[in-house]
Amino acid sequence: MAIANQAKNREQREQLPALKNKAYFNYGGQGPMPAQALAAIQKTFASIQEMGPFSSKTFGWSMEQTEKTRVAIATELGAPPETITFTENTTIGCNIALWGIDWQPGDRILLTDCEHPGIIATVQEIQRRFGVEMSVCPIMDTLNQGNPAAVIAEHLHPNTRLVVLSHILWNTGQVLPLAEIVKVCHNSKGATKVLVDAAQSVGVLPLNLTEIGVDFYAFTGHKWLCGPEGTGGFYLHPDARESLNPTFIGWRGVVQDEVGNPASWKPGGLQFEVATSAYPLYAGLLEAIAFHNQWGTAEERYQRILELSQYLWQKLADSPGIECLRTSPPQSGLVSFQLDKKRLDSGATHLSLVQFLEKQNYLVRLILNPNCVRACVHYFTEESEIDRLVDMISSF
């Protein structure tokens, strides 16, 4: 990395208190908040108390701050602000789409075999309640060869109303060709819609959801965006608006008449927002987004993530007793690897490796399917951290 970039990286890391006492490789689980985001949250909570927690001044001010954050999120996603619904996390966003469809017996939902348990459980319950058929396509097999869009096309059925997939697979780090998949689904006999679990892609990939044409895109603010937990969102394509009905309903999503009765839904994504939220968290997310943009553009940050993930991948691949899941450089900041058969046969486990590393303040995570260890790098990760992590793994 050039000297100028090294200085910029040091300045960025100094704003992340969580990185001062550990080697952190768990951005796919939760990102560390920058100091400016923490300060914004504290300041906003204090300001609300000063103005009066329940007052017209506080309400107007909170709504103004909320809309500023909505615009910032929409800019990151390449989408109009009115298409964004605030949620608490990715799973709630997925649930807005999954429960908002008017399911009929015989309808089908297609998932990949790399989806998060929370999404699988939701689809299973929809299957039980409404007589919907669930099928799974083998996307994990395409990690190193094959065409994910073609695999999905092979598993579509005329009654497939929805395909549920992740933009970046949380277990292997594979980036799916979303625009191609959306085109395949929309051109299918059933004009199938696409719901994306974007927990691992927002804050990593440069995005333009308007160009991609995806129907539903659910994301969180607390992972790669390094915002506070309890912040997230849901993107609803304008053309898919009529296909969803709200499930959870509250005052934030309705227009009231002159006597205060619900008269209609608010437009766009607003209708899926329910009631009071911790609005100061939005101020924290707004500052977290600004923090990233201080370093560089979304494309510049992504390219740096790729440089660092390739560096980690190569170091791991060159280390005896370690096998990376990918046989080529990663497409994202997630790098998954396994101990080889010899080490596993000797009694080592991936869980014990994760626990060993955490005792040394090197934070990675265990993945159960496939059974492996996942390490994540962000654009401000340092090569020296990666070197120490790989040395520590080799010493296990």
Contacts in CASP RR format, 6 or more apart in sequence:
PFRMAT RR
TARGET T0000
AUTHOR 0000-0000-0000
METHOD contacts of the structure
MODEL  1
MAIANQAKNREQREQLPALKNKAYFNYGGQGPMPAQALAAIQKTFASIQE
MGPFSSKTFGWSMEQTEKTRVAIATELGAPPETITFTENTTIGCNIALWG
IDWQPGDRILLTDCEHPGIIATVQEIQRRFGVEMSVCPIMDTLNQGNPAA
VIAEHLHPNTRLVVLSHILWNTGQVLPLAEIVKVCHNSKGATKVLVDAAQ
SVGVLPLNLTEIGVDFYAFTGHKWLCGPEGTGGFYLHPDARESLNPTFIG
WRGVVQDEVGNPASWKPGGLQFEVATSAYPLYAGLLEAIAFHNQWGTAEE
RYQRILELSQYLWQKLADSPGIECLRTSPPQSGLVSFQLDKKRLDSGATH
LSLVQFLEKQNYLVRLILNPNCVRACVHYFTEESEIDRLVDMISSF
1 9 0 8 1.000
1 383 0 8 1.000
8 295 0 8 1.000
9 295 0 8 1.000
9 380 0 8 1.000
9 382 0 8 1.000
12 291 0 8 1.000
12 294 0 8 1.000
12 295 0 8 1.000
12 380 0 8 1.000
13 19 0 8 1.000
13 380 0 8 1.000
13 382 0 8 1.000
15 34 0 8 1.000
15 35 0 8 1.000
15 36 0 8 1.000
15 291 0 8 1.000
16 32 0 8 1.000
16 33 0 8 1.000
16 34 0 8 1.000
16 35 0 8 1.000
16 226 0 8 1.000
16 380 0 8 1.000
17 32 0 8 1.000
17 35 0 8 1.000
17 38 0 8 1.000
18 24 0 8 1.000
18 31 0 8 1.000
18 32 0 8 1.000
18 33 0 8 1.000
19 32 0 8 1.000
21 361 0 8 1.000
22 361 0 8 1.000
22 362 0 8 1.000
22 363 0 8 1.000
23 361 0 8 1.000
23 362 0 8 1.000
23 363 0 8 1.000
23 385 0 8 1.000
23 388 0 8 1.000
23 389 0 8 1.000
24 31 0 8 1.000
24 32 0 8 1.000
24 363 0 8 1.000
25 362 0 8 1.000
25 363 0 8 1.000
25 364 0 8 1.000
25 375 0 8 1.000
25 376 0 8 1.000
25 377 0 8 1.000
25 381 0 8 1.000
25 385 0 8 1.000
25 389 0 8 1.000
26 363 0 8 1.000
26 364 0 8 1.000
26 365 0 8 1.000
26 376 0 8 1.000
27 223 0 8 1.000
27 224 0 8 1.000
27 226 0 8 1.000
27 333 0 8 1.000
27 376 0 8 1.000
27 377 0 8 1.000
27 378 0 8 1.000
28 170 0 8 1.000
28 199 0 8 1.000
28 200 0 8 1.000
28 223 0 8 1.000
28 224 0 8 1.000
28 334 0 8 1.000
28 374 0 8 1.000
28 376 0 8 1.000
29 223 0 8 1.000
29 365 0 8 1.000
29 376 0 8 1.000
30 222 0 8 1.000
30 223 0 8 1.000
30 229 0 8 1.000
31 222 0 8 1.000
31 223 0 8 1.000
31 224 0 8 1.000
31 225 0 8 1.000
31 226 0 8 1.000
31 227 0 8 1.000
31 378 0 8 1.000
32 226 0 8 1.000
33 226 0 8 1.000
33 227 0 8 1.000
33 228 0 8 1.000
33 284 0 8 1.000
33 288 0 8 1.000
34 226 0 8 1.000
34 287 0 8 1.000
34 288 0 8 1.000
34 291 0 8 1.000
36 287 0 8 1.000
36 290 0 8 1.000
36 291 0 8 1.000
37 226 0 8 1.000
37 227 0 8 1.000
37 228 0 8 1.000
37 284 0 8 1.000
37 285 0 8 1.000
37 287 0 8 1.000
37 288 0 8 1.000
37 291 0 8 1.000
38 284 0 8 1.000
39 287 0 8 1.000
40 280 0 8 1.000
40 283 0 8 1.000
40 284 0 8 1.000
40 286 0 8 1.000
40 287 0 8 1.000
41 228 0 8 1.000
41 280 0 8 1.000
41 281 0 8 1.000
41 283 0 8 1.000
41 284 0 8 1.000
42 280 0 8 1.000
43 283 0 8 1.000
44 65 0 8 1.000
44 279 0 8 1.000
44 280 0 8 1.000
44 283 0 8 1.000
44 284 0 8 1.000
45 280 0 8 1.000
47 61 0 8 1.000
48 58 0 8 1.000
48 61 0 8 1.000
48 62 0 8 1.000
48 279 0 8 1.000
48 280 0 8 1.000
51 57 0 8 1.000
51 58 0 8 1.000
51 61 0 8 1.000
52 58 0 8 1.000
62 279 0 8 1.000
65 279 0 8 1.000
65 282 0 8 1.000
65 283 0 8 1.000
65 286 0 8 1.000
66 86 0 8 1.000
66 279 0 8 1.000
66 282 0 8 1.000
67 81 0 8 1.000
68 286 0 8 1.000
69 86 0 8 1.000
69 282 0 8 1.000
69 283 0 8 1.000
69 285 0 8 1.000
69 286 0 8 1.000
70 81 0 8 1.000
70 84 0 8 1.000
70 86 0 8 1.000
71 81 0 8 1.000
72 285 0 8 1.000
72 286 0 8 1.000
72 289 0 8 1.000
72 290 0 8 1.000
73 81 0 8 1.000
73 84 0 8 1.000
73 233 0 8 1.000
73 285 0 8 1.000
73 289 0 8 1.000
74 80 0 8 1.000
74 81 0 8 1.000
74 83 0 8 1.000
74 84 0 8 1.000
76 202 0 8 1.000
76 203 0 8 1.000
76 207 0 8 1.000
76 225 0 8 1.000
76 289 0 8 1.000
76 298 0 8 1.000
77 84 0 8 1.000
77 202 0 8 1.000
77 207 0 8 1.000
77 208 0 8 1.000
77 209 0 8 1.000
77 217 0 8 1.000
77 219 0 8 1.000
77 235 0 8 1.000
78 207 0 8 1.000
78 208 0 8 1.000
78 209 0 8 1.000
78 210 0 8 1.000
79 209 0 8 1.000
79 210 0 8 1.000
79 235 0 8 1.000
80 210 0 8 1.000
80 238 0 8 1.000
82 267 0 8 1.000
82 268 0 8 1.000
82 269 0 8 1.000
82 270 0 8 1.000
83 209 0 8 1.000
83 235 0 8 1.000
83 236 0 8 1.000
83 237 0 8 1.000
83 238 0 8 1.000
83 268 0 8 1.000
83 269 0 8 1.000
84 233 0 8 1.000
84 234 0 8 1.000
84 235 0 8 1.000
84 269 0 8 1.000
85 93 0 8 1.000
85 96 0 8 1.000
85 233 0 8 1.000
85 234 0 8 1.000
85 235 0 8 1.000
85 236 0 8 1.000
85 269 0 8 1.000
85 270 0 8 1.000
85 272 0 8 1.000
85 273 0 8 1.000
86 231 0 8 1.000
86 232 0 8 1.000
86 233 0 8 1.000
86 273 0 8 1.000
86 277 0 8 1.000
86 282 0 8 1.000
87 93 0 8 1.000
87 96 0 8 1.000
87 218 0 8 1.000
87 232 0 8 1.000
87 233 0 8 1.000
87 234 0 8 1.000
88 230 0 8 1.000
88 231 0 8 1.000
88 232 0 8 1.000
88 277 0 8 1.000
89 220 0 8 1.000
89 222 0 8 1.000
89 229 0 8 1.000
89 230 0 8 1.000
89 232 0 8 1.000
90 197 0 8 1.000
90 198 0 8 1.000
90 199 0 8 1.000
90 218 0 8 1.000
90 219 0 8 1.000
90 220 0 8 1.000
90 232 0 8 1.000
90 233 0 8 1.000
91 116 0 8 1.000
91 118 0 8 1.000
91 119 0 8 1.000
91 122 0 8 1.000
91 218 0 8 1.000
92 218 0 8 1.000
92 232 0 8 1.000
92 233 0 8 1.000
92 234 0 8 1.000
93 216 0 8 1.000
93 218 0 8 1.000
93 232 0 8 1.000
93 233 0 8 1.000
93 234 0 8 1.000
94 119 0 8 1.000
94 122 0 8 1.000
94 164 0 8 1.000
94 195 0 8 1.000
94 197 0 8 1.000
94 216 0 8 1.000
94 218 0 8 1.000
95 122 0 8 1.000
95 247 0 8 1.000
96 216 0 8 1.000
96 218 0 8 1.000
96 234 0 8 1.000
96 244 0 8 1.000
96 246 0 8 1.000
96 247 0 8 1.000
96 272 0 8 1.000
97 162 0 8 1.000
97 195 0 8 1.000
97 215 0 8 1.000
97 216 0 8 1.000
97 218 0 8 1.000
97 234 0 8 1.000
97 244 0 8 1.000
98 119 0 8 1.000
98 122 0 8 1.000
98 123 0 8 1.000
98 126 0 8 1.000
98 162 0 8 1.000
98 164 0 8 1.000
98 195 0 8 1.000
99 122 0 8 1.000
99 126 0 8 1.000
99 247 0 8 1.000
100 244 0 8 1.000
100 245 0 8 1.000
100 246 0 8 1.000
100 247 0 8 1.000
101 161 0 8 1.000
101 162 0 8 1.000
101 243 0 8 1.000
101 244 0 8 1.000
102 245 0 8 1.000
103 126 0 8 1.000
103 130 0 8 1.000
103 131 0 8 1.000
103 132 0 8 1.000
103 161 0 8 1.000
104 130 0 8 1.000
105 130 0 8 1.000
105 131 0 8 1.000
105 132 0 8 1.000
106 131 0 8 1.000
106 132 0 8 1.000
106 133 0 8 1.000
106 159 0 8 1.000
107 130 0 8 1.000
107 131 0 8 1.000
107 132 0 8 1.000
107 133 0 8 1.000
107 159 0 8 1.000
107 161 0 8 1.000
108 132 0 8 1.000
108 133 0 8 1.000
108 134 0 8 1.000
108 135 0 8 1.000
108 157 0 8 1.000
108 159 0 8 1.000
108 160 0 8 1.000
108 161 0 8 1.000
109 123 0 8 1.000
109 126 0 8 1.000
109 127 0 8 1.000
109 132 0 8 1.000
109 133 0 8 1.000
109 134 0 8 1.000
109 135 0 8 1.000
109 160 0 8 1.000
109 161 0 8 1.000
109 162 0 8 1.000
109 163 0 8 1.000
109 164 0 8 1.000
110 134 0 8 1.000
110 135 0 8 1.000
110 136 0 8 1.000
110 137 0 8 1.000
110 152 0 8 1.000
110 155 0 8 1.000
110 156 0 8 1.000
110 157 0 8 1.000
110 160 0 8 1.000
110 162 0 8 1.000
110 163 0 8 1.000
110 164 0 8 1.000
110 192 0 8 1.000
111 119 0 8 1.000
111 120 0 8 1.000
111 123 0 8 1.000
111 134 0 8 1.000
111 135 0 8 1.000
111 136 0 8 1.000
111 137 0 8 1.000
111 163 0 8 1.000
111 164 0 8 1.000
111 165 0 8 1.000
112 136 0 8 1.000
112 137 0 8 1.000
112 138 0 8 1.000
112 139 0 8 1.000
112 140 0 8 1.000
112 152 0 8 1.000
112 164 0 8 1.000
112 165 0 8 1.000
112 166 0 8 1.000
112 169 0 8 1.000
113 136 0 8 1.000
113 137 0 8 1.000
113 138 0 8 1.000
113 139 0 8 1.000
113 140 0 8 1.000
114 139 0 8 1.000
114 140 0 8 1.000
114 166 0 8 1.000
114 169 0 8 1.000
114 170 0 8 1.000
114 171 0 8 1.000
114 172 0 8 1.000
114 174 0 8 1.000
115 164 0 8 1.000
115 165 0 8 1.000
115 166 0 8 1.000
115 197 0 8 1.000
116 166 0 8 1.000
116 170 0 8 1.000
116 197 0 8 1.000
116 199 0 8 1.000
119 164 0 8 1.000
119 197 0 8 1.000
123 134 0 8 1.000
123 164 0 8 1.000
124 134 0 8 1.000
126 132 0 8 1.000
127 133 0 8 1.000
127 134 0 8 1.000
133 159 0 8 1.000
135 155 0 8 1.000
135 157 0 8 1.000
135 160 0 8 1.000
137 151 0 8 1.000
137 152 0 8 1.000
137 154 0 8 1.000
137 155 0 8 1.000
138 151 0 8 1.000
139 148 0 8 1.000
139 151 0 8 1.000
139 152 0 8 1.000
139 165 0 8 1.000
139 169 0 8 1.000
139 174 0 8 1.000
139 176 0 8 1.000
140 169 0 8 1.000
140 171 0 8 1.000
140 172 0 8 1.000
140 370 0 8 1.000
141 151 0 8 1.000
142 148 0 8 1.000
142 151 0 8 1.000
142 174 0 8 1.000
143 172 0 8 1.000
143 174 0 8 1.000
143 325 0 8 1.000
143 326 0 8 1.000
144 326 0 8 1.000
144 327 0 8 1.000
144 328 0 8 1.000
148 174 0 8 1.000
148 176 0 8 1.000
148 177 0 8 1.000
148 181 0 8 1.000
149 177 0 8 1.000
149 180 0 8 1.000
149 181 0 8 1.000
149 184 0 8 1.000
152 163 0 8 1.000
152 165 0 8 1.000
152 181 0 8 1.000
152 184 0 8 1.000
152 185 0 8 1.000
153 184 0 8 1.000
153 188 0 8 1.000
156 163 0 8 1.000
156 184 0 8 1.000
156 185 0 8 1.000
156 188 0 8 1.000
156 189 0 8 1.000
156 190 0 8 1.000
156 192 0 8 1.000
158 189 0 8 1.000
158 190 0 8 1.000
159 190 0 8 1.000
160 188 0 8 1.000
160 190 0 8 1.000
160 192 0 8 1.000
161 190 0 8 1.000
161 192 0 8 1.000
161 193 0 8 1.000
162 192 0 8 1.000
162 193 0 8 1.000
162 194 0 8 1.000
162 195 0 8 1.000
163 181 0 8 1.000
163 185 0 8 1.000
163 192 0 8 1.000
163 193 0 8 1.000
163 194 0 8 1.000
163 195 0 8 1.000
164 195 0 8 1.000
164 197 0 8 1.000
165 176 0 8 1.000
165 181 0 8 1.000
165 194 0 8 1.000
165 195 0 8 1.000
165 196 0 8 1.000
165 197 0 8 1.000
166 176 0 8 1.000
166 196 0 8 1.000
166 197 0 8 1.000
166 198 0 8 1.000
166 199 0 8 1.000
166 200 0 8 1.000
166 201 0 8 1.000
167 175 0 8 1.000
167 176 0 8 1.000
167 178 0 8 1.000
167 196 0 8 1.000
167 197 0 8 1.000
167 198 0 8 1.000
167 200 0 8 1.000
167 201 0 8 1.000
167 205 0 8 1.000
167 217 0 8 1.000
168 174 0 8 1.000
168 175 0 8 1.000
168 176 0 8 1.000
168 200 0 8 1.000
168 201 0 8 1.000
168 204 0 8 1.000
168 205 0 8 1.000
168 331 0 8 1.000
168 332 0 8 1.000
168 334 0 8 1.000
169 175 0 8 1.000
169 176 0 8 1.000
169 200 0 8 1.000
170 197 0 8 1.000
170 199 0 8 1.000
170 200 0 8 1.000
170 334 0 8 1.000
170 367 0 8 1.000
171 336 0 8 1.000
171 367 0 8 1.000
171 369 0 8 1.000
171 370 0 8 1.000
171 372 0 8 1.000
171 374 0 8 1.000
172 325 0 8 1.000
172 326 0 8 1.000
172 334 0 8 1.000
172 336 0 8 1.000
172 370 0 8 1.000
173 200 0 8 1.000
173 326 0 8 1.000
173 330 0 8 1.000
173 331 0 8 1.000
173 332 0 8 1.000
173 333 0 8 1.000
173 334 0 8 1.000
173 335 0 8 1.000
173 336 0 8 1.000
174 326 0 8 1.000
174 331 0 8 1.000
174 332 0 8 1.000
175 201 0 8 1.000
175 205 0 8 1.000
175 331 0 8 1.000
175 332 0 8 1.000
178 194 0 8 1.000
178 196 0 8 1.000
178 212 0 8 1.000
178 214 0 8 1.000
179 211 0 8 1.000
179 212 0 8 1.000
179 213 0 8 1.000
181 194 0 8 1.000
182 194 0 8 1.000
182 212 0 8 1.000
182 213 0 8 1.000
182 214 0 8 1.000
182 215 0 8 1.000
185 192 0 8 1.000
185 193 0 8 1.000
185 194 0 8 1.000
186 192 0 8 1.000
186 193 0 8 1.000
186 194 0 8 1.000
193 215 0 8 1.000
193 216 0 8 1.000
193 240 0 8 1.000
193 243 0 8 1.000
194 214 0 8 1.000
194 215 0 8 1.000
194 216 0 8 1.000
195 215 0 8 1.000
195 216 0 8 1.000
195 217 0 8 1.000
195 218 0 8 1.000
196 214 0 8 1.000
196 216 0 8 1.000
196 217 0 8 1.000
196 218 0 8 1.000
197 218 0 8 1.000
198 217 0 8 1.000
198 218 0 8 1.000
198 219 0 8 1.000
199 218 0 8 1.000
199 219 0 8 1.000
199 220 0 8 1.000
199 223 0 8 1.000
200 223 0 8 1.000
200 224 0 8 1.000
200 332 0 8 1.000
200 334 0 8 1.000
201 207 0 8 1.000
201 219 0 8 1.000
201 224 0 8 1.000
201 332 0 8 1.000
202 219 0 8 1.000
202 220 0 8 1.000
202 221 0 8 1.000
202 223 0 8 1.000
202 224 0 8 1.000
202 225 0 8 1.000
203 223 0 8 1.000
203 224 0 8 1.000
203 225 0 8 1.000
203 292 0 8 1.000
203 298 0 8 1.000
203 301 0 8 1.000
204 224 0 8 1.000
204 302 0 8 1.000
204 305 0 8 1.000
204 332 0 8 1.000
204 333 0 8 1.000
205 298 0 8 1.000
205 302 0 8 1.000
205 332 0 8 1.000
206 297 0 8 1.000
206 298 0 8 1.000
206 299 0 8 1.000
206 302 0 8 1.000
207 298 0 8 1.000
209 217 0 8 1.000
209 235 0 8 1.000
209 237 0 8 1.000
213 237 0 8 1.000
214 235 0 8 1.000
214 237 0 8 1.000
215 236 0 8 1.000
215 237 0 8 1.000
215 239 0 8 1.000
215 240 0 8 1.000
215 243 0 8 1.000
216 234 0 8 1.000
216 235 0 8 1.000
216 236 0 8 1.000
216 237 0 8 1.000
216 240 0 8 1.000
216 244 0 8 1.000
217 234 0 8 1.000
217 235 0 8 1.000
218 233 0 8 1.000
218 234 0 8 1.000
218 235 0 8 1.000
219 232 0 8 1.000
219 233 0 8 1.000
219 234 0 8 1.000
219 235 0 8 1.000
220 230 0 8 1.000
220 231 0 8 1.000
220 232 0 8 1.000
220 233 0 8 1.000
221 227 0 8 1.000
221 228 0 8 1.000
221 230 0 8 1.000
221 231 0 8 1.000
221 232 0 8 1.000
221 233 0 8 1.000
221 285 0 8 1.000
221 288 0 8 1.000
222 228 0 8 1.000
222 229 0 8 1.000
222 230 0 8 1.000
222 231 0 8 1.000
222 232 0 8 1.000
224 378 0 8 1.000
225 285 0 8 1.000
225 288 0 8 1.000
225 289 0 8 1.000
225 292 0 8 1.000
226 288 0 8 1.000
226 291 0 8 1.000
226 292 0 8 1.000
226 378 0 8 1.000
227 284 0 8 1.000
227 285 0 8 1.000
227 288 0 8 1.000
228 281 0 8 1.000
228 284 0 8 1.000
228 285 0 8 1.000
228 288 0 8 1.000
230 278 0 8 1.000
230 281 0 8 1.000
231 281 0 8 1.000
231 282 0 8 1.000
231 284 0 8 1.000
231 285 0 8 1.000
232 285 0 8 1.000
234 269 0 8 1.000
234 272 0 8 1.000
236 244 0 8 1.000
236 268 0 8 1.000
236 269 0 8 1.000
236 272 0 8 1.000
238 268 0 8 1.000
241 268 0 8 1.000
244 272 0 8 1.000
246 253 0 8 1.000
246 265 0 8 1.000
246 271 0 8 1.000
246 272 0 8 1.000
248 272 0 8 1.000
248 274 0 8 1.000
249 274 0 8 1.000
250 274 0 8 1.000
250 275 0 8 1.000
251 275 0 8 1.000
252 266 0 8 1.000
252 270 0 8 1.000
252 273 0 8 1.000
252 274 0 8 1.000
252 275 0 8 1.000
253 265 0 8 1.000
253 266 0 8 1.000
253 270 0 8 1.000
253 271 0 8 1.000
253 272 0 8 1.000
253 273 0 8 1.000
253 274 0 8 1.000
254 262 0 8 1.000
254 263 0 8 1.000
254 264 0 8 1.000
254 265 0 8 1.000
254 266 0 8 1.000
254 271 0 8 1.000
255 262 0 8 1.000
255 263 0 8 1.000
255 264 0 8 1.000
255 265 0 8 1.000
255 266 0 8 1.000
256 262 0 8 1.000
256 263 0 8 1.000
257 263 0 8 1.000
265 271 0 8 1.000
266 273 0 8 1.000
292 301 0 8 1.000
295 301 0 8 1.000
295 379 0 8 1.000
295 380 0 8 1.000
301 379 0 8 1.000
302 379 0 8 1.000
304 379 0 8 1.000
305 332 0 8 1.000
305 333 0 8 1.000
305 377 0 8 1.000
305 378 0 8 1.000
305 379 0 8 1.000
306 329 0 8 1.000
306 330 0 8 1.000
306 331 0 8 1.000
306 332 0 8 1.000
306 333 0 8 1.000
308 333 0 8 1.000
308 377 0 8 1.000
308 378 0 8 1.000
308 379 0 8 1.000
308 381 0 8 1.000
308 383 0 8 1.000
308 386 0 8 1.000
309 329 0 8 1.000
309 330 0 8 1.000
309 332 0 8 1.000
309 333 0 8 1.000
309 334 0 8 1.000
309 335 0 8 1.000
309 377 0 8 1.000
310 329 0 8 1.000
310 330 0 8 1.000
311 383 0 8 1.000
311 386 0 8 1.000
312 335 0 8 1.000
312 375 0 8 1.000
312 377 0 8 1.000
312 386 0 8 1.000
312 389 0 8 1.000
312 390 0 8 1.000
313 324 0 8 1.000
313 326 0 8 1.000
313 329 0 8 1.000
313 330 0 8 1.000
313 335 0 8 1.000
314 329 0 8 1.000
315 386 0 8 1.000
315 387 0 8 1.000
315 390 0 8 1.000
316 322 0 8 1.000
316 324 0 8 1.000
316 335 0 8 1.000
316 337 0 8 1.000
316 390 0 8 1.000
316 393 0 8 1.000
317 323 0 8 1.000
317 324 0 8 1.000
319 390 0 8 1.000
319 393 0 8 1.000
319 394 0 8 1.000
320 394 0 8 1.000
321 339 0 8 1.000
321 340 0 8 1.000
321 342 0 8 1.000
321 343 0 8 1.000
322 337 0 8 1.000
322 338 0 8 1.000
322 339 0 8 1.000
322 340 0 8 1.000
322 393 0 8 1.000
322 394 0 8 1.000
323 337 0 8 1.000
323 338 0 8 1.000
323 339 0 8 1.000
323 340 0 8 1.000
324 335 0 8 1.000
324 336 0 8 1.000
324 337 0 8 1.000
325 336 0 8 1.000
325 337 0 8 1.000
325 338 0 8 1.000
325 370 0 8 1.000
325 372 0 8 1.000
326 335 0 8 1.000
326 336 0 8 1.000
333 376 0 8 1.000
333 377 0 8 1.000
333 378 0 8 1.000
334 374 0 8 1.000
334 375 0 8 1.000
334 376 0 8 1.000
335 374 0 8 1.000
335 375 0 8 1.000
335 376 0 8 1.000
335 377 0 8 1.000
336 367 0 8 1.000
336 370 0 8 1.000
336 372 0 8 1.000
336 373 0 8 1.000
336 374 0 8 1.000
336 375 0 8 1.000
337 372 0 8 1.000
337 373 0 8 1.000
337 375 0 8 1.000
338 350 0 8 1.000
338 370 0 8 1.000
338 371 0 8 1.000
338 372 0 8 1.000
338 373 0 8 1.000
339 348 0 8 1.000
339 349 0 8 1.000
339 350 0 8 1.000
339 353 0 8 1.000
348 396 0 8 1.000
350 366 0 8 1.000
350 371 0 8 1.000
350 372 0 8 1.000
350 373 0 8 1.000
351 366 0 8 1.000
353 373 0 8 1.000
353 393 0 8 1.000
353 396 0 8 1.000
354 364 0 8 1.000
354 365 0 8 1.000
354 366 0 8 1.000
354 373 0 8 1.000
356 396 0 8 1.000
357 363 0 8 1.000
357 364 0 8 1.000
357 389 0 8 1.000
357 392 0 8 1.000
357 393 0 8 1.000
357 396 0 8 1.000
358 364 0 8 1.000
360 392 0 8 1.000
362 388 0 8 1.000
362 389 0 8 1.000
362 392 0 8 1.000
364 373 0 8 1.000
364 374 0 8 1.000
364 375 0 8 1.000
364 376 0 8 1.000
364 389 0 8 1.000
365 373 0 8 1.000
365 374 0 8 1.000
366 372 0 8 1.000
366 373 0 8 1.000
366 374 0 8 1.000
367 373 0 8 1.000
367 374 0 8 1.000
375 389 0 8 1.000
377 386 0 8 1.000
END
